[in-house]
Amino acid sequence: MTAPAQPQRDEGKPVGVRAYEEAEAAERELPGLLSSREAPPGYRDGVSAGYRWALGRDARSPVTGAGAHGVPDMELLTAEIDAAVVREDEAAGDPATRDYVRGVHSALAWICGYSDRRV
């Protein structure tokens, strides 16, 4: 039996509108950024999941579960943002899910250049 293929990192490929190195540096700063904002745990988890997937470290996207080999392209990133908006509306009565999806949206919005806030 073989192990499942691991997601591949592609440091030479842009992550949305960001250079790989810029997105990776932002990910390293997340603990400090998130603790200073007193973000709910679900939001922190969503932000982290968004960065991991966008950097090619998770094979499945955090909201839809779409697969990507390595760093997802801009089309897939923006589709995940759109799905996060819809999922957030659907999760209005579920604060934990809503916070998680908001975190994913926040991370991907920065990565795609829709926001200047990294979290």
Salt bridges, closest charged atoms under 4 A:
GLU11 OE2 - ARG9 NH2 3.16
GLU22 OE2 - ARG18 NH1 3.72
GLU24 OE2 - ARG9 NH2 2.31
GLU24 OE2 - ARG57 NH2 2.62
GLU27 OE1 - ARG57 NH1 2.01
GLU29 OE1 - ARG118 NH1 2.12
ASP58 OD2 - ARG52 NE 3.01
GLU88 OE2 - ARG102 NE 2.64
GLU90 OE1 - ARG87 NH1 3.71
ASP99 OD1 - ARG98 NH2 3.66
